[in-house]
Structure formats: structure tokens, C-alpha cells
């Protein structure tokens, strides 16, 4: 049985459940960062963000190629800059200024801030630690990974297309690259005894978390491609296996495993989770991903990610000794939502309208 390709609005490209997955990812990161990191795997939220980013952006490039027989690199980088940079620089400047003025934190290193501004924060963290960053901006390392990736990947995708490489072959190559990165992490962990930061935040060791999403986008894409697998196979075989593998990666606590093979297993396990979330948005838990409040948080997720840890640090310094962690966590969430909505209205929406001028 071959299922029809899901309908996608041409007037407004939107993938079902994607905003819900963003909200889910932010929720994991938030709960971990407000003091429950020993219970909730905050790093997994970042891994989901990476996978989601690779899947979405590669899907958009596929659509552009199939409409125009090319991908405009100039327009791609302009769209990327308008999406990422205005909120990033605004919030980095705000947090750094507040730290320099003594409102939050205990001091700042201009070199560390420059590393963040130049999207080199992940390697600064490896070599110097988070000292010198504005409190709460250490999470910006993940943006550096993405920026490094998207400087290179559109060139690779365009090369594939111009050489006539089939989508199946592209997926095989991308998965092979994932294997190479996994082996490189194993060498770093088991041969060179590298620190956790070296494997957790470096671009050369985390690109595969994005590549798994790219591989799904080029072959077996639940938005653009049909499938020869029955709906029941996806729902009751592949999806449970994916969830089981994810749970296993959380249960195994061995540091070597966590920093070598874990990211690869999570990337593989996320494939059936994403397929079911996108292809069957009205099924089971996937319905939750499409609830309006959940989707609203997903829309704000980028600004939420940039803001939440800064707010938490500010509140924990001033309020936690008096009111406790629960109060600080709730206050952080409410204030972060309000600030993210303000950034969405004043910065992200105008930039989104401007980005439309550079669509294919």
C-alpha cells in the first residue's frame, strides 16, 4: 500500500506538528536549565532542534530546486541572516550590556562576547569555558554549530543536484557522513580522552545531529514523498522502536557512551518520530503537538531559547534565596514568554515579511 504525499499549502508553507516539536524541544531545555537537568535531558532538546532544523531547511531547498531547477545561495544566506541574526544580536547585546553594568552576573570578557558575536562560541567554550559570557548566554553555542553547518551544507546540496545525484544516493552519503562523525567522536572519547564539552558543543562532532534531519528531508520526506510502508507499520512498529531507543539513550549513564554513540542513536530514533509527527498529526500524542497553545510556544521558540536562561540567572540571583526555585521557575517562564512575544512582534515578524522578498 502506497500512501499519498501529505498536502502542503502552497500559499503558506507549513508542516503539521513542526511548531509542536519546537515547543517540545524548548520545554525540555527550559526544565533542565531551571534546575532539573539531573532529571530531564536538556541536551536532547538541542538535538531535536538540530534535527528539526536540518529537516526543514533541506525540505525548503528541495522545493526550491524542484520549482526552479536551482537553489539561490544568495537568497538562502539572506533569508538565514534575517531569520537568525536580528534577534540574536539584540539579545546578546542586551544581556552583555546588563552584565557590563553590573545588573546581572559578575563581569564580562569582551573577547568572549566577540566569540559569540562571530559565531565561535562553541569553540570558545571548549578552550576557555563559559567565563566571560553574559550569564545565560552560554547556550548560544548551538547557534554557532548551526551557522557553521549552513555555511557549508547548501553548497553540498547544490553540488548533489547539479551532478544529478539521486535523492536516495544523497541520503546514503549524508548517513555515511553521520557514521564518520560518530567514529570521530569515538576516537576523541576513547583514544584522546577528550572532555565532554569537546564532543558536546563542537561543530565537527555535532553536525550529524543536523545531518540526520537533512537525510530524512532528501529521501522518504513525509511532506514531499509517498511511502510504501503501511500506516500501521509506522505507528505501531517504527514509532515504538524509535521511542524505545530514545529512552535507552537516557537510561544508559556511561559517560563514554553518552558522548560518542548516543547522538547517533538519537538521530536514527528521531526519524520515525518525525515521520509520524508530520504524516499523522491527528494520531495519539501528535494531536498535542498541534494544539494552539503548544503551536504558539513553538512559534516563539527561537526567542524563548535565546532569552530564558538569561532571565533565569537574573531571577535566581535576586529572588531564589527568598522565594525558592519553583517561584523563580514560574516567574522565569512567564517573563520569558512575554519578552519572546515582544521580540516576535517587533523583530521577527518584520524580518519574516522582508524574507519573503528573497523566496524562490
N, C-alpha and C positions, 0 to 999 in steps of 0.2 A: 504494500500500500504506500503510495506516494502522497504526502501532504502538500497542499498548496502553500505557496510562499505567503507569509503574513502581509496584510495590507499596510502600506505606509503612505501617509498623506504627503502628496507632492507639494501642497500649498505650505505646509509647515511640517518639516521632517521631525518625527517624534517616535522614539522606540518605546513601546509599552514596558513598564516596570523599571526603566532606567533611573528615573528620579528616585524611585523607592529604593533601589540598590545604593544610590548615592547616600540617601538618608540612613540606611542601614550601616553603611561604612562609617559615616560620620558618628553615628551613635556608639559604635564600638570604640572608636578613637576617643570620643569625649569621655565615656565612662572610665576608660583606662587612665586618661590624663587627670581626672579629678580624684584620683586616689585609689582606684580599684584595678590597677594594672597587674596585680598579682592574681587576680581572678579572671579578668576579661583580657583577651589577647589583642591589645590595641594595635600591634604591628600588623595583624591580619586585616584590620580595616584599611590600612595603607595599601596592602597587597591587593585588596578588592578594588580600590581606587585605581591602581596601576592597570589591572586587567581591564576594567571598565573603560579607561582612557584609551588603551590600545584598540579595544574592540570598536568604540565609537568613531575614533578618528580614522581608522582604516576603513570602516564601513563608508564613511563620507568620501574618502579618496576613491574607493571602488565606484561609488555612484558617480563621482565627477568623471572618472575615466570612461565609464560606460555611456555617459551622455555626450562627452566632448572628445573622447579619444586622447586625452592628455590630462595632466594634473599641473595646474599653475603653481609652481613653487613660490613665486612672489605673493600670490594671493593667499596661499597656505600660511606663510610666515606672518603676513599682515594680520590675518584672522587670528592666528595663535597669539600674536602680541596683544591685540585688542582684547582677547579673552582673558589672558593671564596677567599681563603687566600692570594695567592701571590699579586694580585692587591691591595687587602685591606691593607695589611701590608706595601706595598711600598708607597701607597698614604697617609696612616695615618702617617708613619714615615716622609715623605716629608713635609706634612702640619705642623706637630708638630715641626719639626726642624726649618722650616721657622718662625714659631711663636716664638720659643725659641730664635732665633737670632734677633728678632725684625723686620723682613722683613714684616710680616703681623701681625695684631692683637696687643693686649696689654699685653700679658702674658699667661702663661700656667701652669696648675697644673698637676704634674706627676701622681697623684692619678687618675685624670680624664682620662688621656691618658691610664693608666693601665686598667681602667674600660673598655675603648673602645677596647683595645688590647685583653682583656679576654672576650669580647662579653657580657659585662654587662652594656653597655652604656645606655640602656633604663631605667634601674632602677636607675642608677646614675642621669639621667635627672630628674626623679621623686623626688629624695631625695635632690639633690644639684643644679638642674638647669644646664644650659649649660656653666656656668662659669668654666674656666679651660680647656675646649676643644680648640683645634686649630679652628680658625674661619672657618665656613663652614662644619665642620665635625660632627655637631650635628645630621645630617641626618643619621649617621651610626647606630642610634638606631634601624632602621628597620632590619639591618643585624643581630643584636642581637636577635630580635624576631625570625627570620628565623633559626638561628643557634640553638636556644633553641628547636624550633619545630622539626628540623630534627635530633636532638639527640634522640627524643622520637618516632616520627611517624613511621620510618621504623620498629621498634620493634613491634608496634601495627599492622602494615600491615602484617608482618611475622606471628604474632600470629593469625590474622584472617585466613590467608591462611592455616596454619598448623592445625587449628581447623576446616577447611572445611566450614567456614562462606561464604555464597554466596555473590556475588558482590552486589546484591540488599540489602541484610541484612547489609553489610558493609556500604553502602551509608546511610541507615536508622540510623545506630549507629553514623556515623560521623555527620549527620544533627542533631541528638539528642544532641551531644556534642556542636554543634553550638548554639542550644537553651539554653543549660546550661550556656554557656559563655555570651550569651545575657542577661540572667536573672541575672548573677553575675554583669554585667555592670550596670543593673538597680538598684541593691542593692547598689553598690558603689555610683551611682549618686544620687539616691532619698532617700537613708537611711543614708549613711555615708557622703554625700555631698563632695565627692572626687573631687580633681582638675581635670581639663581637661587632663593634662599630665598623670595622673594616668590611665585613660581609653584609651588614645590615643596611648601611647607608650609601655605599659606593655605587656609582653608576655601572661600572663594569661587572658588579656582582648582583645587580638588581634589574638590569634590563630585561631579563627573562620574564619577570612578573608582568611587564607590558607586552612582551612578545607573544605570550600565550593568548592574550586578547586579540592581538593582530592576526594570529594564526586562525582563530575562530572566525574572524571577520572575512578572511580571504577564501575560506573553504568551510562549507557547512553553516554559513551565516544564517541564523534563524530569522533575520529580517529579509535577506535578499535571495536565499536559496531554499529550495524544497528539500525534503528529507525522505529517504526510503525506509526509515525506521518508523514503526507504529508508535502512535501516541502513548500507548501503554508501556512500551519499552522505555521511552524517555522518562515517563513519570514514575514507573514502579521498578525499574531496573537501574538505569544510568543515574537518575537523580539520587536514589538512596545510596548507591555506591559512592557518589561524589560527596554526599554529606558524611558518610561513614569515614571516608579518607580524611576529610577536614577535621572531624572530631579526633581521629587518631593523631593527627599532627599537633593537636592541642594537648593531648594526654601524654605523649612522649616528651619527657623533660630533659633528655640528654642534650647538653649544650652543643656538642658536635653535630648531632642530627639537626638540631634547630637551625643552625647557621650554614648547613650545607645542602641537605636534601629536602628539608621542609618546604622551602619556597617552590621547588619544582613540583612536589606532590600537591601543594595547594593550587598551583596554576592548572594542573591537569584536572583536579577535582572541581575547579570552578567552571569548567567547560559545560558539563551537563546542568549545573545550577543556572548558568546564564541562559542556556538554550531553553530550559523550562520556564524561566522567569520571563523571557521575551516572547516565546512561542505560545505559552499557555498562561497569560496574565490573569485569567479568571479561575485558575485552579489553586485550591488549598491556600497555603501561605502567600502565594503570589498575589492574591486579592489584597492582602495587607499592603503590599508594595505600591498598589495603585490607589489607595485611599488619599483623599485630598490633603489632609494634614501631613501625611507622610511625603507625598509628592512635593508639597510646599517646602518642607525641610530639605528635600533633595535639590530643589531649585536654588536654595540658599547655601548649599553645602560647601562650595568653594570659599565663600566669605566666612562661613562658620568655621571652617578649618583654619583659616588664617587668623581669626580673632580669638577663638575660645581659650587657648592656652594662655594668652596674654591676660585676658580678663581673669582667669582662674588665679594666676600668680598675683595679680593686683589684689584680688579679694582675699586670697588665703593669707597674705601678709597682714592685711588690716583687720579682717573680720573673723578668721577661723579661730584664733585663740579665745574669742569671746562667744561666738555663736555656734561653732562646731562645723564639721565637714559637710554634713547634709545641707545645712543652710547655705553654705558657700557654694556647693554644687548646684543647688536650685537657682540661686541668685546668678551664678555664672551662666547657666543655660538661658535664663530669661533675658539677661543683658546682652548676651551674645546673639540671641535671636533678633533682638531689637536693632543692634548695630549692624548685623548682617543684612537685615531688611533695608536699612538706610543705605548701605553700600550698594545693594541691589538696585534700588530706585535711582540713586544719584550717579552711580558709576557704571554698573554692569548693564543696565538696560540701554542707556545711551550708546555704550560701546557695542552692544548687540545690534542696534539699529545701524550703526556705522559699518559693522562687519558684513551686513547684507550687501553692501556695495561691492564686496570682493568675493561674493559667491560665484560659483561656476555658472 
